Amino acid sequence: MNRIKEVLEKKGIKQKWLAEELGKSYNMVNSYAQNRRQPSLETLFEIAKILNVEVKSLIKEN
């Protein structure tokens, strides 16, 4: 499970913008945000870099 949607909302960033920055489709980023798919570790690190957050802030703790 990830917190991508929560971080995007907190920062006021749209999923469409993140998709463009990542070079991925909106549907893929939306799948990440809705926890229907989990990004690879490489993609997770790239998302963290783009959003200027630490990777651990994108991951839910159990």
PDB file of N, CA, C, O and CB in Angstrom:
ATOM      1  N   MET A   1       0.846  -1.177   0.000  1.00  0.00           N
ATOM      2  CA  MET A   1       0.000   0.000   0.000  1.00  0.00           C
ATOM      3  C   MET A   1       0.894   1.243   0.000  1.00  0.00           C
ATOM      4  O   MET A   1       1.952   1.268   0.628  1.00  0.00           O
ATOM      5  CB  MET A   1      -0.964  -0.004   1.226  1.00  0.00           C
ATOM      6  N   ASN A   2       0.445   2.258  -0.713  1.00  0.00           N
ATOM      7  CA  ASN A   2       1.224   3.483  -0.765  1.00  0.00           C
ATOM      8  C   ASN A   2       0.366   4.691  -0.388  1.00  0.00           C
ATOM      9  O   ASN A   2      -0.858   4.602  -0.288  1.00  0.00           O
ATOM     10  CB  ASN A   2       1.825   3.670  -2.159  1.00  0.00           C
ATOM     11  N   ARG A   3       1.036   5.810  -0.186  1.00  0.00           N
ATOM     12  CA  ARG A   3       0.379   7.055   0.204  1.00  0.00           C
ATOM     13  C   ARG A   3       0.499   8.115  -0.883  1.00  0.00           C
ATOM     14  O   ARG A   3       0.438   9.308  -0.583  1.00  0.00           O
ATOM     15  CB  ARG A   3       0.970   7.577   1.507  1.00  0.00           C
ATOM     16  N   ILE A   4       0.666   7.716  -2.118  1.00  0.00           N
ATOM     17  CA  ILE A   4       0.871   8.671  -3.204  1.00  0.00           C
ATOM     18  C   ILE A   4      -0.284   9.663  -3.278  1.00  0.00           C
ATOM     19  O   ILE A   4      -0.059  10.868  -3.388  1.00  0.00           O
ATOM     20  CB  ILE A   4       1.025   7.937  -4.542  1.00  0.00           C
ATOM     21  N   LYS A   5      -1.507   9.172  -3.219  1.00  0.00           N
ATOM     22  CA  LYS A   5      -2.676  10.057  -3.315  1.00  0.00           C
ATOM     23  C   LYS A   5      -2.671  11.080  -2.181  1.00  0.00           C
ATOM     24  O   LYS A   5      -2.923  12.263  -2.410  1.00  0.00           O
ATOM     25  CB  LYS A   5      -3.983   9.235  -3.284  1.00  0.00           C
ATOM     26  N   GLU A   6      -2.388  10.631  -0.968  1.00  0.00           N
ATOM     27  CA  GLU A   6      -2.371  11.535   0.186  1.00  0.00           C
ATOM     28  C   GLU A   6      -1.314  12.623   0.019  1.00  0.00           C
ATOM     29  O   GLU A   6      -1.574  13.792   0.303  1.00  0.00           O
ATOM     30  CB  GLU A   6      -2.113  10.748   1.477  1.00  0.00           C
ATOM     31  N   VAL A   7      -0.128  12.243  -0.438  1.00  0.00           N
ATOM     32  CA  VAL A   7       0.955  13.212  -0.614  1.00  0.00           C
ATOM     33  C   VAL A   7       0.605  14.202  -1.721  1.00  0.00           C
ATOM     34  O   VAL A   7       0.857  15.398  -1.577  1.00  0.00           O
ATOM     35  CB  VAL A   7       2.282  12.492  -0.937  1.00  0.00           C
ATOM     36  N   LEU A   8       0.035  13.728  -2.809  1.00  0.00           N
ATOM     37  CA  LEU A   8      -0.370  14.624  -3.895  1.00  0.00           C
ATOM     38  C   LEU A   8      -1.399  15.635  -3.403  1.00  0.00           C
ATOM     39  O   LEU A   8      -1.285  16.827  -3.689  1.00  0.00           O
ATOM     40  CB  LEU A   8      -0.941  13.819  -5.075  1.00  0.00           C
ATOM     41  N   GLU A   9      -2.401  15.167  -2.665  1.00  0.00           N
ATOM     42  CA  GLU A   9      -3.435  16.064  -2.152  1.00  0.00           C
ATOM     43  C   GLU A   9      -2.850  17.085  -1.184  1.00  0.00           C
ATOM     44  O   GLU A   9      -3.211  18.261  -1.227  1.00  0.00           O
ATOM     45  CB  GLU A   9      -4.540  15.263  -1.461  1.00  0.00           C
ATOM     46  N   LYS A  10      -1.952  16.644  -0.318  1.00  0.00           N
ATOM     47  CA  LYS A  10      -1.327  17.538   0.658  1.00  0.00           C
ATOM     48  C   LYS A  10      -0.533  18.642  -0.038  1.00  0.00           C
ATOM     49  O   LYS A  10      -0.516  19.785   0.418  1.00  0.00           O
ATOM     50  CB  LYS A  10      -0.411  16.744   1.600  1.00  0.00           C
ATOM     51  N   LYS A  11       0.124  18.291  -1.147  1.00  0.00           N
ATOM     52  CA  LYS A  11       0.945  19.252  -1.880  1.00  0.00           C
ATOM     53  C   LYS A  11       0.144  20.023  -2.930  1.00  0.00           C
ATOM     54  O   LYS A  11       0.666  20.952  -3.546  1.00  0.00           O
ATOM     55  CB  LYS A  11       2.103  18.537  -2.546  1.00  0.00           C
ATOM     56  N   GLY A  12      -1.115  19.645  -3.138  1.00  0.00           N
ATOM     57  CA  GLY A  12      -1.946  20.320  -4.134  1.00  0.00           C
ATOM     58  C   GLY A  12      -1.522  20.024  -5.561  1.00  0.00           C
ATOM     59  O   GLY A  12      -1.646  20.874  -6.443  1.00  0.00           O
ATOM     60  N   ILE A  13      -1.020  18.818  -5.787  1.00  0.00           N
ATOM     61  CA  ILE A  13      -0.533  18.412  -7.110  1.00  0.00           C
ATOM     62  C   ILE A  13      -1.525  17.431  -7.735  1.00  0.00           C
ATOM     63  O   ILE A  13      -2.027  16.524  -7.070  1.00  0.00           O
ATOM     64  CB  ILE A  13       0.888  17.769  -7.009  1.00  0.00           C
ATOM     65  N   LYS A  14      -1.793  17.629  -9.010  1.00  0.00           N
ATOM     66  CA  LYS A  14      -2.719  16.762  -9.743  1.00  0.00           C
ATOM     67  C   LYS A  14      -2.012  15.509 -10.260  1.00  0.00           C
ATOM     68  O   LYS A  14      -0.827  15.534 -10.591  1.00  0.00           O
ATOM     69  CB  LYS A  14      -3.354  17.528 -10.912  1.00  0.00           C
ATOM     70  N   GLN A  15      -2.767  14.424 -10.319  1.00  0.00           N
ATOM     71  CA  GLN A  15      -2.227  13.173 -10.843  1.00  0.00           C
ATOM     72  C   GLN A  15      -1.783  13.331 -12.295  1.00  0.00           C
ATOM     73  O   GLN A  15      -0.797  12.725 -12.714  1.00  0.00           O
ATOM     74  CB  GLN A  15      -3.266  12.055 -10.730  1.00  0.00           C
ATOM     75  N   LYS A  16      -2.506  14.139 -13.057  1.00  0.00           N
ATOM     76  CA  LYS A  16      -2.161  14.359 -14.465  1.00  0.00           C
ATOM     77  C   LYS A  16      -0.759  14.965 -14.580  1.00  0.00           C
ATOM     78  O   LYS A  16       0.023  14.558 -15.439  1.00  0.00           O
ATOM     79  CB  LYS A  16      -3.205  15.283 -15.144  1.00  0.00           C
ATOM     80  N   TRP A  17      -0.442  15.930 -13.723  1.00  0.00           N
ATOM     81  CA  TRP A  17       0.882  16.558 -13.752  1.00  0.00           C
ATOM     82  C   TRP A  17       1.952  15.531 -13.422  1.00  0.00           C
ATOM     83  O   TRP A  17       2.984  15.472 -14.090  1.00  0.00           O
ATOM     84  CB  TRP A  17       0.951  17.741 -12.762  1.00  0.00           C
ATOM     85  N   LEU A  18       1.710  14.713 -12.387  1.00  0.00           N
ATOM     86  CA  LEU A  18       2.682  13.687 -12.008  1.00  0.00           C
ATOM     87  C   LEU A  18       2.887  12.705 -13.156  1.00  0.00           C
ATOM     88  O   LEU A  18       4.015  12.297 -13.433  1.00  0.00           O
ATOM     89  CB  LEU A  18       2.219  12.940 -10.739  1.00  0.00           C
ATOM     90  N   ALA A  19       1.810  12.330 -13.817  1.00  0.00           N
ATOM     91  CA  ALA A  19       1.919  11.408 -14.955  1.00  0.00           C
ATOM     92  C   ALA A  19       2.817  11.995 -16.037  1.00  0.00           C
ATOM     93  O   ALA A  19       3.656  11.290 -16.599  1.00  0.00           O
ATOM     94  CB  ALA A  19       0.525  11.094 -15.537  1.00  0.00           C
ATOM     95  N   GLU A  20       2.646  13.275 -16.331  1.00  0.00           N
ATOM     96  CA  GLU A  20       3.482  13.920 -17.344  1.00  0.00           C
ATOM     97  C   GLU A  20       4.946  13.951 -16.915  1.00  0.00           C
ATOM     98  O   GLU A  20       5.835  13.696 -17.726  1.00  0.00           O
ATOM     99  CB  GLU A  20       2.986  15.344 -17.615  1.00  0.00           C
ATOM    100  N   GLU A  21       5.198  14.259 -15.652  1.00  0.00           N
ATOM    101  CA  GLU A  21       6.571  14.311 -15.143  1.00  0.00           C
ATOM    102  C   GLU A  21       7.238  12.934 -15.170  1.00  0.00           C
ATOM    103  O   GLU A  21       8.435  12.819 -15.437  1.00  0.00           O
ATOM    104  CB  GLU A  21       6.583  14.865 -13.718  1.00  0.00           C
ATOM    105  N   LEU A  22       6.456  11.899 -14.893  1.00  0.00           N
ATOM    106  CA  LEU A  22       6.988  10.530 -14.883  1.00  0.00           C
ATOM    107  C   LEU A  22       7.112   9.946 -16.287  1.00  0.00           C
ATOM    108  O   LEU A  22       7.860   8.993 -16.506  1.00  0.00           O
ATOM    109  CB  LEU A  22       6.100   9.633 -14.037  1.00  0.00           C
ATOM    110  N   GLY A  23       6.376  10.521 -17.233  1.00  0.00           N
ATOM    111  CA  GLY A  23       6.351   9.945 -18.577  1.00  0.00           C
ATOM    112  C   GLY A  23       5.491   8.691 -18.612  1.00  0.00           C
ATOM    113  O   GLY A  23       5.733   7.776 -19.399  1.00  0.00           O
ATOM    114  N   LYS A  24       4.484   8.664 -17.746  1.00  0.00           N
ATOM    115  CA  LYS A  24       3.556   7.528 -17.692  1.00  0.00           C
ATOM    116  C   LYS A  24       2.156   8.043 -17.980  1.00  0.00           C
ATOM    117  O   LYS A  24       1.904   9.247 -17.922  1.00  0.00           O
ATOM    118  CB  LYS A  24       3.611   6.805 -16.301  1.00  0.00           C
ATOM    119  N   SER A  25       1.255   7.135 -18.288  1.00  0.00           N
ATOM    120  CA  SER A  25      -0.113   7.539 -18.573  1.00  0.00           C
ATOM    121  C   SER A  25      -0.819   7.960 -17.282  1.00  0.00           C
ATOM    122  O   SER A  25      -0.454   7.546 -16.182  1.00  0.00           O
ATOM    123  CB  SER A  25      -0.882   6.395 -19.263  1.00  0.00           C
ATOM    124  N   TYR A  26      -1.844   8.800 -17.460  1.00  0.00           N
ATOM    125  CA  TYR A  26      -2.667   9.193 -16.315  1.00  0.00           C
ATOM    126  C   TYR A  26      -3.270   7.954 -15.660  1.00  0.00           C
ATOM    127  O   TYR A  26      -3.325   7.861 -14.434  1.00  0.00           O
ATOM    128  CB  TYR A  26      -3.786  10.175 -16.750  1.00  0.00           C
ATOM    129  N   ASN A  27      -3.723   7.002 -16.475  1.00  0.00           N
ATOM    130  CA  ASN A  27      -4.348   5.789 -15.931  1.00  0.00           C
ATOM    131  C   ASN A  27      -3.393   5.009 -15.033  1.00  0.00           C
ATOM    132  O   ASN A  27      -3.811   4.451 -14.018  1.00  0.00           O
ATOM    133  CB  ASN A  27      -4.831   4.893 -17.066  1.00  0.00           C
ATOM    134  N   MET A  28      -2.116   4.967 -15.399  1.00  0.00           N
ATOM    135  CA  MET A  28      -1.129   4.254 -14.587  1.00  0.00           C
ATOM    136  C   MET A  28      -0.950   4.968 -13.245  1.00  0.00           C
ATOM    137  O   MET A  28      -0.974   4.333 -12.191  1.00  0.00           O
ATOM    138  CB  MET A  28       0.231   4.152 -15.336  1.00  0.00           C
ATOM    139  N   VAL A  29      -0.772   6.286 -13.293  1.00  0.00           N
ATOM    140  CA  VAL A  29      -0.593   7.048 -12.055  1.00  0.00           C
ATOM    141  C   VAL A  29      -1.846   6.962 -11.198  1.00  0.00           C
ATOM    142  O   VAL A  29      -1.751   6.854  -9.976  1.00  0.00           O
ATOM    143  CB  VAL A  29      -0.256   8.521 -12.362  1.00  0.00           C
ATOM    144  N   ASN A  30      -3.009   7.007 -11.814  1.00  0.00           N
ATOM    145  CA  ASN A  30      -4.256   6.869 -11.066  1.00  0.00           C
ATOM    146  C   ASN A  30      -4.335   5.499 -10.401  1.00  0.00           C
ATOM    147  O   ASN A  30      -4.822   5.388  -9.275  1.00  0.00           O
ATOM    148  CB  ASN A  30      -5.465   7.083 -11.991  1.00  0.00           C
ATOM    149  N   SER A  31      -3.868   4.463 -11.076  1.00  0.00           N
ATOM    150  CA  SER A  31      -3.836   3.119 -10.490  1.00  0.00           C
ATOM    151  C   SER A  31      -2.926   3.082  -9.264  1.00  0.00           C
ATOM    152  O   SER A  31      -3.240   2.417  -8.277  1.00  0.00           O
ATOM    153  CB  SER A  31      -3.363   2.088 -11.534  1.00  0.00           C
ATOM    154  N   TYR A  32      -1.792   3.800  -9.324  1.00  0.00           N
ATOM    155  CA  TYR A  32      -0.906   3.891  -8.163  1.00  0.00           C
ATOM    156  C   TYR A  32      -1.621   4.609  -7.024  1.00  0.00           C
ATOM    157  O   TYR A  32      -1.611   4.149  -5.882  1.00  0.00           O
ATOM    158  CB  TYR A  32       0.410   4.626  -8.527  1.00  0.00           C
ATOM    159  N   ALA A  33      -2.243   5.747  -7.350  1.00  0.00           N
ATOM    160  CA  ALA A  33      -2.888   6.574  -6.329  1.00  0.00           C
ATOM    161  C   ALA A  33      -4.063   5.845  -5.668  1.00  0.00           C
ATOM    162  O   ALA A  33      -4.335   6.049  -4.485  1.00  0.00           O
ATOM    163  CB  ALA A  33      -3.371   7.890  -6.948  1.00  0.00           C
ATOM    164  N   GLN A  34      -4.755   5.000  -6.429  1.00  0.00           N
ATOM    165  CA  GLN A  34      -5.897   4.262  -5.898  1.00  0.00           C
ATOM    166  C   GLN A  34      -5.495   2.907  -5.297  1.00  0.00           C
ATOM    167  O   GLN A  34      -6.349   2.141  -4.851  1.00  0.00           O
ATOM    168  CB  GLN A  34      -6.926   4.051  -6.996  1.00  0.00           C
ATOM    169  N   ASN A  35      -4.196   2.625  -5.291  1.00  0.00           N
ATOM    170  CA  ASN A  35      -3.658   1.374  -4.771  1.00  0.00           C
ATOM    171  C   ASN A  35      -4.171   0.141  -5.508  1.00  0.00           C
ATOM    172  O   ASN A  35      -4.262  -0.942  -4.929  1.00  0.00           O
ATOM    173  CB  ASN A  35      -3.984   1.254  -3.317  1.00  0.00           C
ATOM    174  N   ARG A  36      -4.509   0.311  -6.795  1.00  0.00           N
ATOM    175  CA  ARG A  36      -4.859  -0.843  -7.614  1.00  0.00           C
ATOM    176  C   ARG A  36      -3.599  -1.501  -8.155  1.00  0.00           C
ATOM    177  O   ARG A  36      -3.583  -2.702  -8.424  1.00  0.00           O
ATOM    178  CB  ARG A  36      -5.788  -0.431  -8.767  1.00  0.00           C
ATOM    179  N   ARG A  37      -2.534  -0.699  -8.314  1.00  0.00           N
ATOM    180  CA  ARG A  37      -1.218  -1.181  -8.732  1.00  0.00           C
ATOM    181  C   ARG A  37      -0.193  -0.528  -7.841  1.00  0.00           C
ATOM    182  O   ARG A  37      -0.405   0.575  -7.338  1.00  0.00           O
ATOM    183  CB  ARG A  37      -0.933  -0.876 -10.240  1.00  0.00           C
ATOM    184  N   GLN A  38       0.920  -1.208  -7.645  1.00  0.00           N
ATOM    185  CA  GLN A  38       2.021  -0.643  -6.874  1.00  0.00           C
ATOM    186  C   GLN A  38       3.170  -0.330  -7.825  1.00  0.00           C
ATOM    187  O   GLN A  38       3.535  -1.161  -8.656  1.00  0.00           O
ATOM    188  CB  GLN A  38       2.479  -1.619  -5.744  1.00  0.00           C
ATOM    189  N   PRO A  39       3.740   0.861  -7.706  1.00  0.00           N
ATOM    190  CA  PRO A  39       4.871   1.196  -8.582  1.00  0.00           C
ATOM    191  C   PRO A  39       6.095   0.361  -8.229  1.00  0.00           C
ATOM    192  O   PRO A  39       6.251  -0.093  -7.095  1.00  0.00           O
ATOM    193  CB  PRO A  39       5.208   2.694  -8.480  1.00  0.00           C
ATOM    194  N   SER A  40       6.953   0.170  -9.212  1.00  0.00           N
ATOM    195  CA  SER A  40       8.220  -0.506  -8.936  1.00  0.00           C
ATOM    196  C   SER A  40       9.023   0.376  -7.994  1.00  0.00           C
ATOM    197  O   SER A  40       8.714   1.556  -7.822  1.00  0.00           O
ATOM    198  CB  SER A  40       9.018  -0.799 -10.256  1.00  0.00           C
ATOM    199  N   LEU A  41      10.051  -0.195  -7.385  1.00  0.00           N
ATOM    200  CA  LEU A  41      10.898   0.601  -6.494  1.00  0.00           C
ATOM    201  C   LEU A  41      11.538   1.758  -7.258  1.00  0.00           C
ATOM    202  O   LEU A  41      11.640   2.869  -6.739  1.00  0.00           O
ATOM    203  CB  LEU A  41      11.986  -0.282  -5.849  1.00  0.00           C
ATOM    204  N   GLU A  42      11.960   1.498  -8.467  1.00  0.00           N
ATOM    205  CA  GLU A  42      12.564   2.549  -9.293  1.00  0.00           C
ATOM    206  C   GLU A  42      11.581   3.704  -9.496  1.00  0.00           C
ATOM    207  O   GLU A  42      11.945   4.872  -9.353  1.00  0.00           O
ATOM    208  CB  GLU A  42      13.006   1.977 -10.660  1.00  0.00           C
ATOM    209  N   THR A  43      10.335   3.368  -9.829  1.00  0.00           N
ATOM    210  CA  THR A  43       9.311   4.387 -10.039  1.00  0.00           C
ATOM    211  C   THR A  43       8.983   5.104  -8.739  1.00  0.00           C
ATOM    212  O   THR A  43       8.769   6.317  -8.735  1.00  0.00           O
ATOM    213  CB  THR A  43       8.047   3.764 -10.629  1.00  0.00           C
ATOM    214  N   LEU A  44       8.942   4.368  -7.641  1.00  0.00           N
ATOM    215  CA  LEU A  44       8.666   4.974  -6.339  1.00  0.00           C
ATOM    216  C   LEU A  44       9.737   6.007  -5.993  1.00  0.00           C
ATOM    217  O   LEU A  44       9.418   7.087  -5.498  1.00  0.00           O
ATOM    218  CB  LEU A  44       8.592   3.892  -5.243  1.00  0.00           C
ATOM    219  N   PHE A  45      11.001   5.681  -6.250  1.00  0.00           N
ATOM    220  CA  PHE A  45      12.090   6.635  -5.999  1.00  0.00           C
ATOM    221  C   PHE A  45      11.967   7.853  -6.917  1.00  0.00           C
ATOM    222  O   PHE A  45      12.241   8.980  -6.506  1.00  0.00           O
ATOM    223  CB  PHE A  45      13.464   5.955  -6.200  1.00  0.00           C
ATOM    224  N   GLU A  46      11.552   7.613  -8.161  1.00  0.00           N
ATOM    225  CA  GLU A  46      11.385   8.724  -9.101  1.00  0.00           C
ATOM    226  C   GLU A  46      10.240   9.640  -8.660  1.00  0.00           C
ATOM    227  O   GLU A  46      10.353  10.863  -8.740  1.00  0.00           O
ATOM    228  CB  GLU A  46      11.121   8.188 -10.526  1.00  0.00           C
ATOM    229  N   ILE A  47       9.144   9.048  -8.196  1.00  0.00           N
ATOM    230  CA  ILE A  47       8.012   9.838  -7.690  1.00  0.00           C
ATOM    231  C   ILE A  47       8.458  10.678  -6.498  1.00  0.00           C
ATOM    232  O   ILE A  47       8.130  11.861  -6.411  1.00  0.00           O
ATOM    233  CB  ILE A  47       6.827   8.915  -7.289  1.00  0.00           C
ATOM    234  N   ALA A  48       9.204  10.069  -5.582  1.00  0.00           N
ATOM    235  CA  ALA A  48       9.688  10.793  -4.407  1.00  0.00           C
ATOM    236  C   ALA A  48      10.559  11.974  -4.821  1.00  0.00           C
ATOM    237  O   ALA A  48      10.452  13.060  -4.252  1.00  0.00           O
ATOM    238  CB  ALA A  48      10.477   9.853  -3.481  1.00  0.00           C
ATOM    239  N   LYS A  49      11.414  11.761  -5.807  1.00  0.00           N
ATOM    240  CA  LYS A  49      12.295  12.839  -6.278  1.00  0.00           C
ATOM    241  C   LYS A  49      11.468  13.969  -6.885  1.00  0.00           C
ATOM    242  O   LYS A  49      11.706  15.140  -6.589  1.00  0.00           O
ATOM    243  CB  LYS A  49      13.313  12.301  -7.316  1.00  0.00           C
ATOM    244  N   ILE A  50      10.508  13.627  -7.725  1.00  0.00           N
ATOM    245  CA  ILE A  50       9.663  14.633  -8.372  1.00  0.00           C
ATOM    246  C   ILE A  50       8.866  15.428  -7.336  1.00  0.00           C
ATOM    247  O   ILE A  50       8.730  16.647  -7.451  1.00  0.00           O
ATOM    248  CB  ILE A  50       8.707  13.964  -9.376  1.00  0.00           C
ATOM    249  N   LEU A  51       8.341  14.733  -6.324  1.00  0.00           N
ATOM    250  CA  LEU A  51       7.519  15.391  -5.303  1.00  0.00           C
ATOM    251  C   LEU A  51       8.350  16.017  -4.193  1.00  0.00           C
ATOM    252  O   LEU A  51       7.815  16.679  -3.303  1.00  0.00           O
ATOM    253  CB  LEU A  51       6.549  14.401  -4.706  1.00  0.00           C
ATOM    254  N   ASN A  52       9.660  15.802  -4.251  1.00  0.00           N
ATOM    255  CA  ASN A  52      10.576  16.347  -3.252  1.00  0.00           C
ATOM    256  C   ASN A  52      10.220  15.869  -1.836  1.00  0.00           C
ATOM    257  O   ASN A  52      10.136  16.659  -0.895  1.00  0.00           O
ATOM    258  CB  ASN A  52      10.560  17.878  -3.309  1.00  0.00           C
ATOM    259  N   VAL A  53      10.016  14.556  -1.719  1.00  0.00           N
ATOM    260  CA  VAL A  53       9.741  13.929  -0.429  1.00  0.00           C
ATOM    261  C   VAL A  53      10.631  12.697  -0.293  1.00  0.00           C
ATOM    262  O   VAL A  53      11.213  12.224  -1.269  1.00  0.00           O
ATOM    263  CB  VAL A  53       8.228  13.548  -0.292  1.00  0.00           C
ATOM    264  N   GLU A  54      10.727  12.192   0.922  1.00  0.00           N
ATOM    265  CA  GLU A  54      11.466  10.954   1.131  1.00  0.00           C
ATOM    266  C   GLU A  54      10.589   9.776   0.720  1.00  0.00           C
ATOM    267  O   GLU A  54       9.367   9.818   0.858  1.00  0.00           O
ATOM    268  CB  GLU A  54      11.920  10.818   2.612  1.00  0.00           C
ATOM    269  N   VAL A  55      11.226   8.734   0.217  1.00  0.00           N
ATOM    270  CA  VAL A  55      10.483   7.548  -0.241  1.00  0.00           C
ATOM    271  C   VAL A  55       9.609   6.994   0.885  1.00  0.00           C
ATOM    272  O   VAL A  55       8.479   6.571   0.642  1.00  0.00           O
ATOM    273  CB  VAL A  55      11.461   6.452  -0.747  1.00  0.00           C
ATOM    274  N   LYS A  56      10.124   6.994   2.111  1.00  0.00           N
ATOM    275  CA  LYS A  56       9.348   6.419   3.216  1.00  0.00           C
ATOM    276  C   LYS A  56       8.031   7.156   3.456  1.00  0.00           C
ATOM    277  O   LYS A  56       7.101   6.584   4.026  1.00  0.00           O
ATOM    278  CB  LYS A  56      10.173   6.434   4.489  1.00  0.00           C
ATOM    279  N   SER A  57       7.939   8.421   3.027  1.00  0.00           N
ATOM    280  CA  SER A  57       6.681   9.154   3.197  1.00  0.00           C
ATOM    281  C   SER A  57       5.613   8.695   2.198  1.00  0.00           C
ATOM    282  O   SER A  57       4.437   9.023   2.350  1.00  0.00           O
ATOM    283  CB  SER A  57       6.924  10.657   3.040  1.00  0.00           C
ATOM    284  N   LEU A  58       6.027   7.932   1.175  1.00  0.00           N
ATOM    285  CA  LEU A  58       5.088   7.417   0.180  1.00  0.00           C
ATOM    286  C   LEU A  58       4.605   6.006   0.512  1.00  0.00           C
ATOM    287  O   LEU A  58       3.762   5.454  -0.196  1.00  0.00           O
ATOM    288  CB  LEU A  58       5.733   7.425  -1.192  1.00  0.00           C
ATOM    289  N   ILE A  59       5.130   5.429   1.575  1.00  0.00           N
ATOM    290  CA  ILE A  59       4.803   4.048   1.911  1.00  0.00           C
ATOM    291  C   ILE A  59       4.036   3.999   3.223  1.00  0.00           C
ATOM    292  O   ILE A  59       4.445   4.598   4.218  1.00  0.00           O
ATOM    293  CB  ILE A  59       6.079   3.190   2.001  1.00  0.00           C
ATOM    294  N   LYS A  60       2.922   3.281   3.213  1.00  0.00           N
ATOM    295  CA  LYS A  60       2.131   3.113   4.437  1.00  0.00           C
ATOM    296  C   LYS A  60       2.782   2.068   5.320  1.00  0.00           C
ATOM    297  O   LYS A  60       3.226   1.018   4.855  1.00  0.00           O
ATOM    298  CB  LYS A  60       0.671   2.712   4.109  1.00  0.00           C
ATOM    299  N   GLU A  61       2.827   2.377   6.588  1.00  0.00           N
ATOM    300  CA  GLU A  61       3.314   1.388   7.547  1.00  0.00           C
ATOM    301  C   GLU A  61       2.144   0.542   8.008  1.00  0.00           C
ATOM    302  O   GLU A  61       1.028   1.037   8.160  1.00  0.00           O
ATOM    303  CB  GLU A  61       4.016   2.069   8.757  1.00  0.00           C
ATOM    304  N   ASN A  62       2.403  -0.722   8.227  1.00  0.00           N
ATOM    305  CA  ASN A  62       1.329  -1.616   8.696  1.00  0.00           C
ATOM    306  C   ASN A  62       1.221  -1.574  10.191  1.00  0.00           C
ATOM    307  O   ASN A  62       0.376  -2.259  10.768  1.00  0.00           O
ATOM    308  CB  ASN A  62       1.568  -3.052   8.238  1.00  0.00           C
TER     309      ASN A  62
END
